[in-house]
Amino acid sequence: MPKMKTHSGAKKRFKVTASGKVRGRHPFTSHILEKKSPKKKRALGRPAIVHEDDVPRIKRMLGVGK
């Protein structure tokens, strides 16, 4: 059986932390920023922990063990 390939789109967008959580970017950060407050934009700039419902799918795309 051949090796599994890592999903190229997923490896550019997500990282798995040492504790096994998946980290990614917040949504709503690319445009229509004028109406968002500076506080909101600062908070959106920090990495977000992905919701636990999406974690198994992302880990499978990254080829990371459960």
PDB file of N, CA, C and O in Angstrom:
ATOM      1  N   MET A   1       0.847  -1.185   0.000  1.00  0.00           N
ATOM      2  CA  MET A   1       0.000   0.000   0.000  1.00  0.00           C
ATOM      3  C   MET A   1       0.893   1.250   0.000  1.00  0.00           C
ATOM      4  O   MET A   1       1.844   1.327   0.779  1.00  0.00           O
ATOM      5  N   PRO A   2       0.592   2.235  -0.874  1.00  0.00           N
ATOM      6  CA  PRO A   2       1.432   3.442  -0.891  1.00  0.00           C
ATOM      7  C   PRO A   2       1.191   4.336   0.314  1.00  0.00           C
ATOM      8  O   PRO A   2       0.182   4.222   1.011  1.00  0.00           O
ATOM      9  N   LYS A   3       2.144   5.224   0.537  1.00  0.00           N
ATOM     10  CA  LYS A   3       2.017   6.163   1.653  1.00  0.00           C
ATOM     11  C   LYS A   3       0.866   7.132   1.395  1.00  0.00           C
ATOM     12  O   LYS A   3       0.535   7.437   0.250  1.00  0.00           O
ATOM     13  N   MET A   4       0.257   7.613   2.495  1.00  0.00           N
ATOM     14  CA  MET A   4      -0.773   8.641   2.384  1.00  0.00           C
ATOM     15  C   MET A   4      -0.101   9.967   2.074  1.00  0.00           C
ATOM     16  O   MET A   4       0.970  10.260   2.605  1.00  0.00           O
ATOM     17  N   LYS A   5      -0.715  10.764   1.227  1.00  0.00           N
ATOM     18  CA  LYS A   5      -0.174  12.087   0.944  1.00  0.00           C
ATOM     19  C   LYS A   5      -0.866  13.123   1.813  1.00  0.00           C
ATOM     20  O   LYS A   5      -2.061  13.024   2.091  1.00  0.00           O
ATOM     21  N   THR A   6      -0.098  14.119   2.238  1.00  0.00           N
ATOM     22  CA  THR A   6      -0.644  15.217   3.026  1.00  0.00           C
ATOM     23  C   THR A   6      -1.434  16.121   2.094  1.00  0.00           C
ATOM     24  O   THR A   6      -0.995  16.394   0.976  1.00  0.00           O
ATOM     25  N   HIS A   7      -2.588  16.587   2.537  1.00  0.00           N
ATOM     26  CA  HIS A   7      -3.416  17.514   1.758  1.00  0.00           C
ATOM     27  C   HIS A   7      -2.723  18.870   1.711  1.00  0.00           C
ATOM     28  O   HIS A   7      -2.525  19.501   2.750  1.00  0.00           O
ATOM     29  N   SER A   8      -2.351  19.323   0.511  1.00  0.00           N
ATOM     30  CA  SER A   8      -1.554  20.544   0.365  1.00  0.00           C
ATOM     31  C   SER A   8      -2.249  21.775   0.923  1.00  0.00           C
ATOM     32  O   SER A   8      -1.608  22.628   1.538  1.00  0.00           O
ATOM     33  N   GLY A   9      -3.569  21.874   0.711  1.00  0.00           N
ATOM     34  CA  GLY A   9      -4.313  23.024   1.220  1.00  0.00           C
ATOM     35  C   GLY A   9      -4.363  23.034   2.735  1.00  0.00           C
ATOM     36  O   GLY A   9      -4.287  24.094   3.357  1.00  0.00           O
ATOM     37  N   ALA A  10      -4.491  21.853   3.329  1.00  0.00           N
ATOM     38  CA  ALA A  10      -4.576  21.764   4.790  1.00  0.00           C
ATOM     39  C   ALA A  10      -3.232  22.073   5.444  1.00  0.00           C
ATOM     40  O   ALA A  10      -3.195  22.727   6.486  1.00  0.00           O
ATOM     41  N   LYS A  11      -2.142  21.620   4.858  1.00  0.00           N
ATOM     42  CA  LYS A  11      -0.835  21.854   5.491  1.00  0.00           C
ATOM     43  C   LYS A  11      -0.446  23.324   5.469  1.00  0.00           C
ATOM     44  O   LYS A  11       0.358  23.764   6.292  1.00  0.00           O
ATOM     45  N   LYS A  12      -1.013  24.099   4.526  1.00  0.00           N
ATOM     46  CA  LYS A  12      -0.753  25.540   4.476  1.00  0.00           C
ATOM     47  C   LYS A  12      -1.586  26.306   5.504  1.00  0.00           C
ATOM     48  O   LYS A  12      -1.227  27.418   5.889  1.00  0.00           O
ATOM     49  N   ARG A  13      -2.696  25.716   5.949  1.00  0.00           N
ATOM     50  CA  ARG A  13      -3.654  26.451   6.766  1.00  0.00           C
ATOM     51  C   ARG A  13      -3.709  26.046   8.232  1.00  0.00           C
ATOM     52  O   ARG A  13      -4.162  26.830   9.066  1.00  0.00           O
ATOM     53  N   PHE A  14      -3.258  24.843   8.564  1.00  0.00           N
ATOM     54  CA  PHE A  14      -3.414  24.330   9.920  1.00  0.00           C
ATOM     55  C   PHE A  14      -2.100  23.809  10.480  1.00  0.00           C
ATOM     56  O   PHE A  14      -1.227  23.354   9.741  1.00  0.00           O
ATOM     57  N   LYS A  15      -1.977  23.886  11.814  1.00  0.00           N
ATOM     58  CA  LYS A  15      -0.843  23.298  12.524  1.00  0.00           C
ATOM     59  C   LYS A  15      -1.403  22.533  13.714  1.00  0.00           C
ATOM     60  O   LYS A  15      -2.405  22.936  14.304  1.00  0.00           O
ATOM     61  N   VAL A  16      -0.753  21.429  14.063  1.00  0.00           N
ATOM     62  CA  VAL A  16      -1.158  20.663  15.230  1.00  0.00           C
ATOM     63  C   VAL A  16      -0.203  21.018  16.366  1.00  0.00           C
ATOM     64  O   VAL A  16       1.016  20.952  16.206  1.00  0.00           O
ATOM     65  N   THR A  17      -0.767  21.394  17.511  1.00  0.00           N
ATOM     66  CA  THR A  17       0.050  21.773  18.663  1.00  0.00           C
ATOM     67  C   THR A  17       0.624  20.520  19.323  1.00  0.00           C
ATOM     68  O   THR A  17       0.246  19.399  18.984  1.00  0.00           O
ATOM     69  N   ALA A  18       1.525  20.722  20.253  1.00  0.00           N
ATOM     70  CA  ALA A  18       2.159  19.591  20.951  1.00  0.00           C
ATOM     71  C   ALA A  18       1.146  18.773  21.733  1.00  0.00           C
ATOM     72  O   ALA A  18       1.311  17.565  21.903  1.00  0.00           O
ATOM     73  N   SER A  19       0.086  19.441  22.213  1.00  0.00           N
ATOM     74  CA  SER A  19      -0.941  18.718  22.977  1.00  0.00           C
ATOM     75  C   SER A  19      -1.984  18.067  22.072  1.00  0.00           C
ATOM     76  O   SER A  19      -2.900  17.409  22.566  1.00  0.00           O
ATOM     77  N   GLY A  20      -1.860  18.241  20.753  1.00  0.00           N
ATOM     78  CA  GLY A  20      -2.761  17.578  19.817  1.00  0.00           C
ATOM     79  C   GLY A  20      -3.924  18.423  19.337  1.00  0.00           C
ATOM     80  O   GLY A  20      -4.754  17.943  18.565  1.00  0.00           O
ATOM     81  N   LYS A  21      -4.005  19.684  19.780  1.00  0.00           N
ATOM     82  CA  LYS A  21      -5.067  20.560  19.301  1.00  0.00           C
ATOM     83  C   LYS A  21      -4.683  21.081  17.919  1.00  0.00           C
ATOM     84  O   LYS A  21      -3.506  21.132  17.564  1.00  0.00           O
ATOM     85  N   VAL A  22      -5.706  21.469  17.140  1.00  0.00           N
ATOM     86  CA  VAL A  22      -5.454  21.988  15.800  1.00  0.00           C
ATOM     87  C   VAL A  22      -5.644  23.494  15.819  1.00  0.00           C
ATOM     88  O   VAL A  22      -6.665  24.003  16.280  1.00  0.00           O
ATOM     89  N   ARG A  23      -4.637  24.199  15.308  1.00  0.00           N
ATOM     90  CA  ARG A  23      -4.653  25.650  15.306  1.00  0.00           C
ATOM     91  C   ARG A  23      -4.779  26.152  13.874  1.00  0.00           C
ATOM     92  O   ARG A  23      -4.145  25.617  12.964  1.00  0.00           O
ATOM     93  N   GLY A  24      -5.604  27.188  13.676  1.00  0.00           N
ATOM     94  CA  GLY A  24      -5.773  27.764  12.349  1.00  0.00           C
ATOM     95  C   GLY A  24      -6.109  29.236  12.462  1.00  0.00           C
ATOM     96  O   GLY A  24      -6.057  29.813  13.549  1.00  0.00           O
ATOM     97  N   ARG A  25      -6.450  29.836  11.347  1.00  0.00           N
ATOM     98  CA  ARG A  25      -6.766  31.263  11.326  1.00  0.00           C
ATOM     99  C   ARG A  25      -8.244  31.496  11.602  1.00  0.00           C
ATOM    100  O   ARG A  25      -9.088  30.640  11.336  1.00  0.00           O
ATOM    101  N   HIS A  26      -8.533  32.668  12.138  1.00  0.00           N
ATOM    102  CA  HIS A  26      -9.921  33.081  12.328  1.00  0.00           C
ATOM    103  C   HIS A  26     -10.546  33.406  10.980  1.00  0.00           C
ATOM    104  O   HIS A  26      -9.849  33.831  10.059  1.00  0.00           O
ATOM    105  N   PRO A  27     -11.869  33.208  10.857  1.00  0.00           N
ATOM    106  CA  PRO A  27     -12.558  33.733   9.669  1.00  0.00           C
ATOM    107  C   PRO A  27     -12.784  35.236   9.815  1.00  0.00           C
ATOM    108  O   PRO A  27     -12.505  35.811  10.867  1.00  0.00           O
ATOM    109  N   PHE A  28     -13.283  35.862   8.771  1.00  0.00           N
ATOM    110  CA  PHE A  28     -13.656  37.289   8.747  1.00  0.00           C
ATOM    111  C   PHE A  28     -12.461  38.216   8.912  1.00  0.00           C
ATOM    112  O   PHE A  28     -12.581  39.248   9.572  1.00  0.00           O
ATOM    113  N   THR A  29     -11.304  37.877   8.327  1.00  0.00           N
ATOM    114  CA  THR A  29     -10.123  38.716   8.526  1.00  0.00           C
ATOM    115  C   THR A  29      -9.603  39.358   7.248  1.00  0.00           C
ATOM    116  O   THR A  29      -8.630  40.110   7.304  1.00  0.00           O
ATOM    117  N   SER A  30     -10.214  39.088   6.099  1.00  0.00           N
ATOM    118  CA  SER A  30      -9.567  39.523   4.859  1.00  0.00           C
ATOM    119  C   SER A  30     -10.122  40.799   4.246  1.00  0.00           C
ATOM    120  O   SER A  30      -9.368  41.548   3.625  1.00  0.00           O
ATOM    121  N   HIS A  31     -11.398  41.070   4.396  1.00  0.00           N
ATOM    122  CA  HIS A  31     -11.935  42.301   3.806  1.00  0.00           C
ATOM    123  C   HIS A  31     -13.110  42.794   4.635  1.00  0.00           C
ATOM    124  O   HIS A  31     -13.520  42.146   5.598  1.00  0.00           O
ATOM    125  N   ILE A  32     -13.654  43.959   4.251  1.00  0.00           N
ATOM    126  CA  ILE A  32     -14.691  44.664   5.021  1.00  0.00           C
ATOM    127  C   ILE A  32     -14.186  44.883   6.457  1.00  0.00           C
ATOM    128  O   ILE A  32     -14.869  44.559   7.429  1.00  0.00           O
ATOM    129  N   LEU A  33     -12.986  45.435   6.559  1.00  0.00           N
ATOM    130  CA  LEU A  33     -12.371  45.624   7.865  1.00  0.00           C
ATOM    131  C   LEU A  33     -12.665  47.006   8.454  1.00  0.00           C
ATOM    132  O   LEU A  33     -12.441  47.238   9.643  1.00  0.00           O
ATOM    133  N   GLU A  34     -13.161  47.912   7.629  1.00  0.00           N
ATOM    134  CA  GLU A  34     -13.372  49.287   8.081  1.00  0.00           C
ATOM    135  C   GLU A  34     -14.397  49.372   9.208  1.00  0.00           C
ATOM    136  O   GLU A  34     -14.247  50.167  10.136  1.00  0.00           O
ATOM    137  N   LYS A  35     -15.423  48.558   9.121  1.00  0.00           N
ATOM    138  CA  LYS A  35     -16.491  48.626  10.129  1.00  0.00           C
ATOM    139  C   LYS A  35     -16.189  47.810  11.387  1.00  0.00           C
ATOM    140  O   LYS A  35     -16.912  47.908  12.378  1.00  0.00           O
ATOM    141  N   LYS A  36     -15.131  47.011  11.350  1.00  0.00           N
ATOM    142  CA  LYS A  36     -14.763  46.224  12.524  1.00  0.00           C
ATOM    143  C   LYS A  36     -13.866  47.061  13.435  1.00  0.00           C
ATOM    144  O   LYS A  36     -13.019  47.823  12.968  1.00  0.00           O
ATOM    145  N   SER A  37     -14.068  46.906  14.722  1.00  0.00           N
ATOM    146  CA  SER A  37     -13.295  47.704  15.689  1.00  0.00           C
ATOM    147  C   SER A  37     -11.857  47.206  15.737  1.00  0.00           C
ATOM    148  O   SER A  37     -11.588  46.046  15.427  1.00  0.00           O
ATOM    149  N   PRO A  38     -10.925  48.089  16.130  1.00  0.00           N
ATOM    150  CA  PRO A  38      -9.531  47.666  16.262  1.00  0.00           C
ATOM    151  C   PRO A  38      -9.365  46.494  17.228  1.00  0.00           C
ATOM    152  O   PRO A  38      -8.536  45.611  17.006  1.00  0.00           O
ATOM    153  N   LYS A  39     -10.156  46.491  18.297  1.00  0.00           N
ATOM    154  CA  LYS A  39     -10.094  45.398  19.277  1.00  0.00           C
ATOM    155  C   LYS A  39     -10.472  44.069  18.623  1.00  0.00           C
ATOM    156  O   LYS A  39      -9.825  43.047  18.849  1.00  0.00           O
ATOM    157  N   LYS A  40     -11.527  44.099  17.812  1.00  0.00           N
ATOM    158  CA  LYS A  40     -11.990  42.901  17.115  1.00  0.00           C
ATOM    159  C   LYS A  40     -10.927  42.412  16.124  1.00  0.00           C
ATOM    160  O   LYS A  40     -10.643  41.216  16.049  1.00  0.00           O
ATOM    161  N   LYS A  41     -10.341  43.351  15.363  1.00  0.00           N
ATOM    162  CA  LYS A  41      -9.331  42.983  14.378  1.00  0.00           C
ATOM    163  C   LYS A  41      -8.075  42.409  15.040  1.00  0.00           C
ATOM    164  O   LYS A  41      -7.470  41.476  14.512  1.00  0.00           O
ATOM    165  N   ARG A  42      -7.685  42.956  16.183  1.00  0.00           N
ATOM    166  CA  ARG A  42      -6.537  42.413  16.928  1.00  0.00           C
ATOM    167  C   ARG A  42      -6.811  40.986  17.380  1.00  0.00           C
ATOM    168  O   ARG A  42      -5.962  40.103  17.259  1.00  0.00           O
ATOM    169  N   ALA A  43      -8.011  40.781  17.903  1.00  0.00           N
ATOM    170  CA  ALA A  43      -8.375  39.443  18.391  1.00  0.00           C
ATOM    171  C   ALA A  43      -8.417  38.434  17.246  1.00  0.00           C
ATOM    172  O   ALA A  43      -8.023  37.281  17.420  1.00  0.00           O
ATOM    173  N   LEU A  44      -8.891  38.862  16.081  1.00  0.00           N
ATOM    174  CA  LEU A  44      -8.973  37.960  14.932  1.00  0.00           C
ATOM    175  C   LEU A  44      -7.596  37.635  14.356  1.00  0.00           C
ATOM    176  O   LEU A  44      -7.436  36.642  13.648  1.00  0.00           O
ATOM    177  N   GLY A  45      -6.617  38.460  14.656  1.00  0.00           N
ATOM    178  CA  GLY A  45      -5.273  38.220  14.153  1.00  0.00           C
ATOM    179  C   GLY A  45      -4.563  37.084  14.862  1.00  0.00           C
ATOM    180  O   GLY A  45      -3.647  36.475  14.309  1.00  0.00           O
ATOM    181  N   ARG A  46      -4.979  36.801  16.072  1.00  0.00           N
ATOM    182  CA  ARG A  46      -4.347  35.710  16.829  1.00  0.00           C
ATOM    183  C   ARG A  46      -4.848  34.361  16.320  1.00  0.00           C
ATOM    184  O   ARG A  46      -5.976  34.274  15.834  1.00  0.00           O
ATOM    185  N   PRO A  47      -4.039  33.311  16.421  1.00  0.00           N
ATOM    186  CA  PRO A  47      -4.483  31.998  15.954  1.00  0.00           C
ATOM    187  C   PRO A  47      -5.683  31.486  16.753  1.00  0.00           C
ATOM    188  O   PRO A  47      -5.825  31.780  17.940  1.00  0.00           O
ATOM    189  N   ALA A  48      -6.529  30.730  16.093  1.00  0.00           N
ATOM    190  CA  ALA A  48      -7.722  30.174  16.722  1.00  0.00           C
ATOM    191  C   ALA A  48      -7.557  28.663  16.850  1.00  0.00           C
ATOM    192  O   ALA A  48      -6.919  28.029  16.010  1.00  0.00           O
ATOM    193  N   ILE A  49      -8.125  28.097  17.890  1.00  0.00           N
ATOM    194  CA  ILE A  49      -8.184  26.643  18.035  1.00  0.00           C
ATOM    195  C   ILE A  49      -9.430  26.181  17.283  1.00  0.00           C
ATOM    196  O   ILE A  49     -10.525  26.703  17.491  1.00  0.00           O
ATOM    197  N   VAL A  50      -9.249  25.201  16.413  1.00  0.00           N
ATOM    198  CA  VAL A  50     -10.337  24.713  15.570  1.00  0.00           C
ATOM    199  C   VAL A  50     -11.346  23.948  16.423  1.00  0.00           C
ATOM    200  O   VAL A  50     -10.975  23.274  17.385  1.00  0.00           O
ATOM    201  N   HIS A  51     -12.620  24.059  16.061  1.00  0.00           N
ATOM    202  CA  HIS A  51     -13.697  23.383  16.787  1.00  0.00           C
ATOM    203  C   HIS A  51     -13.495  21.865  16.747  1.00  0.00           C
ATOM    204  O   HIS A  51     -13.057  21.307  15.741  1.00  0.00           O
ATOM    205  N   GLU A  52     -13.823  21.216  17.858  1.00  0.00           N
ATOM    206  CA  GLU A  52     -13.537  19.772  17.990  1.00  0.00           C
ATOM    207  C   GLU A  52     -14.273  18.913  16.967  1.00  0.00           C
ATOM    208  O   GLU A  52     -13.848  17.790  16.695  1.00  0.00           O
ATOM    209  N   ASP A  53     -15.372  19.418  16.391  1.00  0.00           N
ATOM    210  CA  ASP A  53     -16.088  18.645  15.364  1.00  0.00           C
ATOM    211  C   ASP A  53     -15.285  18.553  14.068  1.00  0.00           C
ATOM    212  O   ASP A  53     -15.445  17.594  13.312  1.00  0.00           O
ATOM    213  N   ASP A  54     -14.432  19.530  13.805  1.00  0.00           N
ATOM    214  CA  ASP A  54     -13.653  19.554  12.568  1.00  0.00           C
ATOM    215  C   ASP A  54     -12.282  18.901  12.712  1.00  0.00           C
ATOM    216  O   ASP A  54     -11.632  18.603  11.710  1.00  0.00           O
ATOM    217  N   VAL A  55     -11.840  18.676  13.936  1.00  0.00           N
ATOM    218  CA  VAL A  55     -10.479  18.188  14.192  1.00  0.00           C
ATOM    219  C   VAL A  55     -10.190  16.838  13.527  1.00  0.00           C
ATOM    220  O   VAL A  55      -9.139  16.711  12.898  1.00  0.00           O
ATOM    221  N   PRO A  56     -11.059  15.819  13.627  1.00  0.00           N
ATOM    222  CA  PRO A  56     -10.712  14.529  13.010  1.00  0.00           C
ATOM    223  C   PRO A  56     -10.486  14.627  11.501  1.00  0.00           C
ATOM    224  O   PRO A  56      -9.588  13.975  10.967  1.00  0.00           O
ATOM    225  N   ARG A  57     -11.286  15.429  10.816  1.00  0.00           N
ATOM    226  CA  ARG A  57     -11.145  15.577   9.370  1.00  0.00           C
ATOM    227  C   ARG A  57      -9.817  16.265   9.014  1.00  0.00           C
ATOM    228  O   ARG A  57      -9.130  15.855   8.078  1.00  0.00           O
ATOM    229  N   ILE A  58      -9.468  17.307   9.764  1.00  0.00           N
ATOM    230  CA  ILE A  58      -8.233  18.037   9.494  1.00  0.00           C
ATOM    231  C   ILE A  58      -7.024  17.165   9.787  1.00  0.00           C
ATOM    232  O   ILE A  58      -6.060  17.160   9.022  1.00  0.00           O
ATOM    233  N   LYS A  59      -7.069  16.425  10.896  1.00  0.00           N
ATOM    234  CA  LYS A  59      -5.947  15.541  11.226  1.00  0.00           C
ATOM    235  C   LYS A  59      -5.762  14.455  10.186  1.00  0.00           C
ATOM    236  O   LYS A  59      -4.635  14.063   9.884  1.00  0.00           O
ATOM    237  N   ARG A  60      -6.867  13.965   9.635  1.00  0.00           N
ATOM    238  CA  ARG A  60      -6.773  12.956   8.584  1.00  0.00           C
ATOM    239  C   ARG A  60      -6.103  13.550   7.332  1.00  0.00           C
ATOM    240  O   ARG A  60      -5.286  12.892   6.688  1.00  0.00           O
ATOM    241  N   MET A  61      -6.458  14.802   6.997  1.00  0.00           N
ATOM    242  CA  MET A  61      -5.843  15.456   5.834  1.00  0.00           C
ATOM    243  C   MET A  61      -4.362  15.718   6.059  1.00  0.00           C
ATOM    244  O   MET A  61      -3.569  15.665   5.119  1.00  0.00           O
ATOM    245  N   LEU A  62      -3.984  16.002   7.313  1.00  0.00           N
ATOM    246  CA  LEU A  62      -2.574  16.271   7.623  1.00  0.00           C
ATOM    247  C   LEU A  62      -1.769  14.987   7.813  1.00  0.00           C
ATOM    248  O   LEU A  62      -0.539  15.024   7.816  1.00  0.00           O
ATOM    249  N   GLY A  63      -2.448  13.861   7.971  1.00  0.00           N
ATOM    250  CA  GLY A  63      -1.754  12.607   8.191  1.00  0.00           C
ATOM    251  C   GLY A  63      -1.209  12.472   9.593  1.00  0.00           C
ATOM    252  O   GLY A  63      -0.198  11.806   9.816  1.00  0.00           O
ATOM    253  N   VAL A  64      -1.889  13.115  10.552  1.00  0.00           N
ATOM    254  CA  VAL A  64      -1.474  13.069  11.952  1.00  0.00           C
ATOM    255  C   VAL A  64      -2.307  12.023  12.669  1.00  0.00           C
ATOM    256  O   VAL A  64      -3.504  11.900  12.409  1.00  0.00           O
ATOM    257  N   GLY A  65      -1.688  11.265  13.570  1.00  0.00           N
ATOM    258  CA  GLY A  65      -2.413  10.257  14.322  1.00  0.00           C
ATOM    259  C   GLY A  65      -3.428  10.875  15.269  1.00  0.00           C
ATOM    260  O   GLY A  65      -3.327  12.052  15.615  1.00  0.00           O
ATOM    261  N   LYS A  66      -4.399  10.086  15.686  1.00  0.00           N
ATOM    262  CA  LYS A  66      -5.457  10.586  16.563  1.00  0.00           C
ATOM    263  C   LYS A  66      -4.875  10.799  17.928  1.00  0.00           C
ATOM    264  O   LYS A  66      -5.584  11.220  18.842  1.00  0.00           O
TER     265      LYS A  66
END
